[in-house]
Amino acid sequence: MSQKVIVAGAGHGGLVAAAMLSREGFDVTVLEKQQRDEIGYDWNDCMNPAVFDKWQIPRPSDEELLPFSGMNFLSPDCSRIVFDHRNNKVSSLGERKAILKHLLSFAEQNGAALRFGVTVGQAQTEENRVVGLQTSEGAMTCDLLIDACGADSPVRQSLPESFGILNQFAADDTLYTYRAFYERTNRNRSFPKFTCCFYHNGVKSLDWMITEEDYVDVLITSFGGIDEEIIQNGVNDFRRLHSGFGTKVVRGGQVSKIPVRRTLPVFVADGYAAVGDSAAMVEPLSGSGITRSVEAGVMLAQVAAKSQNHFTKEELWAYEALYFERWLKGVLRDDATRKLMLSMTFEQLNDMFLKKVITAKELCGDEAPPNDQRNKTLGILTTPGVVPALLQYTARDRRAKSLIEKFPREYDEKQVRRWAAAYEKF
């Protein structure tokens, strides 16, 4: 009899793992609380479609991908813009509903069973091992439970403390987002197509405005919580800057919650592995996670398919090692930048933009001009209260290098717990 795998939630990474494990002969069932045509947010997200080609996953159609040439950045008071002059590193905005529909078909075509309208609950454990989970249709058993339920996963939140897996995300690790597509009322090019603003309107946030042919795509956010006043103030301020920003919402308009933190330090246990938002597999500055989740789904399937000892944490740690070898440096760098910005006031961060301490080099990876360092030093010294924040940032950079060097490539309980504790203090 083939080993039974349950994927809790129809997330990007979970569906990729489901397809690949089914193809390897595993008995795979995907449980999703939404109905098939309801799955996914009604918006697009940054992604690199090359990830599909890299892992021989059927590529979404061109209609499901929009060209993306990099984000430009506004100072918090919107008076200065930093332009992204890089070649197109993240090449597309993917339609989330369309891509999930595409991956649902991919999983189904490879033999995975898809069950919709099933709500999952607590994980079932025996002797420090996950053996199944509670669902709206009763208890279900499995040999491996793949958690793709998202940031508020009831599965992850129910795991025993002894597993060493973080149950909850902190307030500053969570971004509440309002996303809506407003009618575009003229074709004037009065503003860059892709524009992002930190601390927009004095709110600790990461807002953006993207101008497409027929609409203006707006993201209004706030760390830890959001209300109607924050949403309307953000929308109205962007409308002030953009002459073609209409008042009619043509799609979207919902509020959602996404993780914006470094990936969990431990996301495997005996009989359990998390993928996607359940493990915070996102870019800590933006919350975008499709590319990382798809790649993680492939890595998980590759490791799980080779399991010889009933999906132990020692075996599944190879999946975590693959993921961190690919992403750990970028995760720590982006999380350090996020913490730096959150540690500053609106006035301090705005000064950093206006005095050109924060430039395309920091935000976009562009090359700095020869006299850049001297200008930065002057800007730092003349911005009250910034030096302590930058010293903390420098200290985090040193800790990041140590964390990368000391990551346990093979599972050892004491080493993993010690590394995870240092990682969470980062």
C-alpha positions in Angstrom: 0.0 0.0 0.0 1.3 3.5 -0.9 2.0 6.0 1.9 -0.8 8.5 2.5 -0.1 12.2 2.3 -2.6 14.9 3.2 -2.1 18.5 2.0 -4.0 20.9 4.2 -4.9 23.9 2.1 -4.7 24.5 -1.6 -1.7 26.9 -1.5 0.9 27.2 -4.3 3.6 25.1 -2.6 1.2 22.5 -1.3 -0.3 21.9 -4.8 3.1 21.6 -6.4 4.1 19.0 -3.7 0.8 17.2 -4.2 1.3 16.9 -7.9 4.9 15.7 -7.7 4.3 13.2 -4.9 1.2 11.8 -6.7 3.3 11.3 -9.7 5.8 9.3 -7.6 3.0 7.0 -6.6 1.9 8.4 -3.2 -1.7 8.5 -2.1 -2.2 12.3 -2.0 -5.4 14.2 -0.9 -5.7 18.0 -0.9 -8.2 19.4 1.5 -9.5 23.0 0.9 -12.2 24.9 2.8 -13.1 27.0 -0.2 -15.0 25.8 -3.3 -12.9 25.4 -6.4 -13.9 28.7 -8.1 -13.5 30.6 -4.8 -9.8 29.8 -4.2 -7.3 32.6 -4.3 -7.3 36.4 -3.8 -8.7 38.4 -6.7 -5.4 40.2 -7.4 -2.0 39.6 -8.9 1.4 39.3 -7.2 5.1 39.6 -8.0 6.6 36.3 -9.2 9.3 34.9 -11.5 7.7 32.5 -14.0 11.1 31.0 -14.7 10.5 28.9 -11.6 8.0 26.8 -13.6 10.5 26.1 -16.4 13.3 25.4 -13.9 11.3 22.5 -12.3 9.5 21.3 -15.4 6.1 22.5 -14.1 3.7 23.5 -16.9 4.0 27.2 -17.3 0.9 29.5 -16.9 -0.4 31.1 -20.0 0.7 34.6 -21.1 -2.8 35.8 -20.2 -2.1 34.9 -16.6 1.1 36.9 -16.4 1.6 40.7 -16.6 5.0 42.2 -17.4 6.8 43.7 -14.3 9.9 45.9 -14.6 10.7 46.6 -11.0 9.3 48.9 -8.3 10.2 52.6 -7.9 10.1 54.0 -4.3 8.6 57.1 -2.9 9.8 58.9 0.3 7.2 58.7 3.1 6.1 62.3 2.3 5.9 61.4 -1.4 8.3 64.3 -2.4 11.2 62.2 -3.7 11.2 59.1 -5.9 14.0 56.5 -6.2 14.0 54.9 -9.6 14.7 51.2 -10.1 17.1 51.0 -13.1 17.8 47.3 -12.9 17.0 44.9 -15.7 13.7 43.1 -15.1 14.7 40.7 -12.2 11.1 39.8 -11.2 9.5 39.5 -14.6 5.8 39.2 -13.9 2.8 39.9 -11.9 0.9 36.6 -11.7 -2.9 36.5 -11.4 -3.3 34.6 -8.2 -6.6 33.0 -8.9 -5.5 31.9 -12.4 -2.2 30.5 -11.2 -3.9 28.5 -8.4 -6.4 27.2 -10.9 -3.5 26.2 -13.1 -1.8 24.4 -10.2 -5.0 22.7 -9.2 -5.2 21.2 -12.6 -1.5 20.2 -12.4 -2.1 18.4 -9.2 -5.2 16.7 -10.4 -3.7 15.6 -13.7 -0.9 13.9 -11.8 -3.3 11.9 -9.6 -3.9 14.0 -6.5 -7.4 13.9 -5.1 -8.9 17.4 -4.5 -11.6 17.8 -1.9 -13.3 21.2 -1.6 -15.5 22.6 1.2 -13.5 20.7 3.8 -12.3 22.7 6.8 -9.2 21.5 8.6 -8.5 21.9 12.3 -6.1 20.6 14.8 -3.3 18.2 14.0 -3.6 14.7 15.6 -0.4 13.7 17.3 0.9 10.5 18.9 4.2 10.1 20.7 5.5 13.4 19.4 4.5 12.6 15.8 1.7 14.0 13.5 -0.5 11.1 12.5 -3.5 13.0 11.0 -5.8 15.9 11.6 -9.3 16.9 12.5 -11.6 18.1 9.7 -15.2 19.2 9.2 -15.7 15.6 7.9 -14.2 13.9 10.9 -10.7 12.7 11.8 -8.3 11.7 9.0 -5.1 9.8 9.3 -1.9 10.1 7.2 1.7 9.3 7.1 2.7 12.9 6.1 0.8 16.0 6.7 1.8 19.0 4.5 0.6 22.3 6.0 -0.3 24.8 3.3 -3.1 26.6 5.3 -1.4 30.0 5.4 -0.3 32.5 8.1 -3.1 31.6 10.5 -2.8 27.8 9.9 -4.9 26.0 12.6 -2.7 23.0 12.0 0.6 24.8 12.9 -1.1 26.6 15.8 -2.2 23.3 17.3 1.2 21.6 17.3 2.7 20.7 20.7 5.4 23.1 22.0 7.9 20.2 22.1 8.0 20.3 18.2 9.8 23.6 18.4 7.7 25.2 15.6 6.5 28.7 16.1 2.7 28.8 16.6 1.9 32.5 16.2 3.3 35.4 14.2 4.0 38.7 16.1 2.1 41.9 15.2 5.1 43.4 13.4 5.5 40.2 11.5 2.0 40.5 10.0 0.9 42.9 7.3 -2.8 43.7 7.0 -3.6 44.7 3.4 -6.3 46.3 1.4 -6.1 45.6 -2.3 -8.3 47.1 -4.9 -8.3 47.9 -8.7 -9.7 51.3 -9.5 -10.9 52.5 -12.8 -8.4 54.5 -14.8 -10.0 57.6 -16.1 -7.3 58.9 -18.5 -4.1 57.7 -20.2 -1.8 60.5 -19.0 1.6 59.2 -17.9 1.9 61.6 -15.0 3.4 59.0 -12.6 5.7 55.9 -12.9 3.9 52.7 -13.6 5.2 50.8 -10.5 5.5 52.9 -7.3 5.9 51.9 -3.6 5.8 54.1 -0.5 7.1 53.2 3.0 5.4 54.9 6.0 2.7 56.4 3.7 0.7 59.1 5.5 2.7 58.4 8.7 1.4 54.8 9.0 4.0 52.0 9.4 3.2 50.4 6.1 4.3 49.3 2.6 1.8 50.8 0.1 2.0 50.7 -3.6 0.3 52.0 -6.8 0.6 50.2 -10.2 -0.9 51.8 -13.3 -2.2 49.3 -15.9 -4.0 50.0 -19.1 -7.5 50.1 -17.7 -7.0 50.3 -14.0 -4.9 51.6 -11.1 -3.9 48.7 -8.8 -3.6 50.0 -5.2 -2.3 48.2 -2.1 -2.8 50.0 1.3 -1.3 48.2 4.3 -0.5 48.5 8.0 1.6 46.4 10.3 -0.5 44.7 13.0 -3.9 46.0 12.0 -5.8 48.2 9.6 -9.0 50.3 9.7 -11.2 52.2 7.2 -9.5 55.5 8.0 -6.0 54.2 7.1 -7.5 52.7 3.9 -9.2 55.9 2.7 -6.3 58.2 3.6 -3.9 56.0 1.6 -6.2 55.7 -1.4 -7.0 59.5 -1.4 -3.3 60.4 -1.2 -2.4 58.2 -4.1 -5.4 59.7 -6.0 -3.9 63.2 -5.3 -0.7 62.1 -7.1 -2.3 60.3 -10.0 -4.6 62.2 -12.4 -6.1 59.1 -13.8 -7.0 57.4 -10.5 -10.8 57.0 -10.6 -13.2 56.3 -7.8 -14.9 53.2 -9.1 -13.6 49.8 -7.8 -13.5 47.4 -10.7 -12.3 44.3 -8.8 -10.8 43.4 -5.4 -11.5 45.6 -2.4 -11.0 43.1 0.3 -8.7 43.1 3.4 -6.3 40.2 4.0 -3.5 39.2 6.3 -0.1 38.1 5.2 3.2 37.3 6.9 6.1 39.7 6.4 8.9 38.1 8.5 11.8 35.8 8.0 10.9 32.2 7.3 10.2 30.1 10.4 13.5 28.6 11.8 11.9 25.1 12.1 9.0 24.0 9.8 9.3 20.2 9.9 8.6 17.5 12.5 7.9 13.8 12.5 5.1 13.4 9.9 4.8 17.1 9.3 6.1 19.8 7.0 4.9 23.4 6.4 5.1 25.2 3.1 4.3 28.7 1.8 2.7 31.2 4.2 2.3 28.5 6.8 6.1 28.7 7.2 6.3 32.4 6.2 8.1 31.6 3.0 7.9 35.2 1.7 10.0 38.2 0.9 10.0 39.9 4.4 9.8 43.4 2.9 6.8 42.8 0.6 5.1 39.5 1.6 5.4 38.2 -2.0 5.8 34.4 -1.8 4.6 32.6 -5.0 8.1 32.0 -6.4 9.5 30.8 -3.1 6.4 28.6 -2.3 6.5 26.9 -5.7 10.2 26.1 -5.3 9.7 24.9 -1.7 6.9 22.6 -2.9 9.3 21.0 -5.3 12.0 20.7 -2.7 9.6 19.1 -0.2 8.4 16.6 -2.8 12.0 15.6 -3.7 12.9 14.9 -0.1 9.6 13.2 0.9 9.8 10.9 -2.2 13.1 9.5 -0.9 11.9 8.9 2.6 13.0 5.5 3.9 11.9 5.9 7.5 8.3 7.1 7.6 8.9 10.9 7.2 11.0 11.5 10.3 12.1 15.1 11.1 15.7 13.9 10.5 14.7 13.0 6.9 12.5 16.1 6.3 15.2 18.4 7.6 16.9 17.9 4.2 13.9 19.9 2.8 14.6 22.7 5.2 18.3 22.6 4.3 17.5 22.9 0.6 15.2 25.8 1.2 17.6 27.8 3.4 20.6 27.1 1.2 18.6 28.8 -1.6 17.0 31.7 0.4 18.6 32.2 3.8 20.9 35.1 2.8 18.1 37.1 1.2 15.6 36.3 4.0 18.0 37.7 6.6 19.0 40.7 4.5 15.4 41.7 3.8 14.2 41.1 7.4 17.1 43.3 8.7 16.0 46.1 6.3 12.3 45.7 7.5 13.4 45.9 11.1 15.5 49.0 10.4 12.6 50.8 8.8 10.1 49.8 11.6 12.6 51.1 14.2 12.5 54.6 12.7 9.9 57.3 13.0 8.2 58.8 9.9 10.5 61.9 10.1 13.7 59.8 10.4 12.9 57.6 7.5 11.8 60.6 5.4 15.1 62.3 6.1 17.0 59.2 5.1 15.3 59.4 1.7 15.6 63.2 1.3 19.3 63.2 2.3 19.9 60.2 0.0 21.1 57.9 2.7 18.5 55.4 1.3 19.1 55.1 -2.4 18.6 52.7 -5.3 21.5 50.7 -4.0 19.7 49.8 -0.8 16.2 49.4 -2.3 17.0 48.0 -5.8 20.6 46.7 -5.6 21.9 49.4 -8.1 25.6 50.3 -8.1 26.4 53.3 -5.9 28.3 56.3 -7.4 31.9 56.9 -6.2 31.0 59.8 -3.9 28.0 58.0 -2.5 29.5 56.9 0.9 30.6 60.4 1.8 27.1 61.8 1.2 25.5 59.0 3.1 27.8 59.6 6.1 26.9 63.2 6.2 23.2 62.4 5.9 23.3 59.9 8.7 25.1 62.3 11.1 22.6 65.1 10.4 19.5 62.9 11.0 18.7 62.8 14.7 18.3 59.4 16.2 19.3 57.4 13.2 22.8 56.3 14.3 21.5 53.8 17.0 19.2 52.2 14.4 22.0 51.8 11.9 24.3 50.4 14.5 21.6 47.7 15.2 21.3 47.1 11.5 25.1 46.6 11.3 25.0 44.2 14.2 22.3 42.2 12.5 24.4 42.0 9.4 27.2 40.4 11.4 24.7 38.0 13.1 23.3 37.1 9.7 26.7 35.9 8.5 27.1 33.8 11.6 23.6 32.3 11.2 24.3 31.4 7.6 27.6 29.8 8.6 26.2 27.9 11.5 23.0 26.6 9.9 22.8 22.8 10.6 22.9 21.0 7.3 22.0 17.7 9.0 19.5 17.3 11.8 20.8 17.3 15.4 18.2 18.2 18.0 20.5 20.3 20.2 22.1 22.1 17.3 18.8 22.8 15.6 17.2 24.2 18.8 20.3 26.3 19.5 20.4 27.7 15.9 16.6 28.4 15.9 16.9 30.3 19.2 19.6 32.6 17.7 17.6 33.0 14.5 14.5 34.2 16.3 16.6 36.8 18.2 17.9 38.2 14.9 
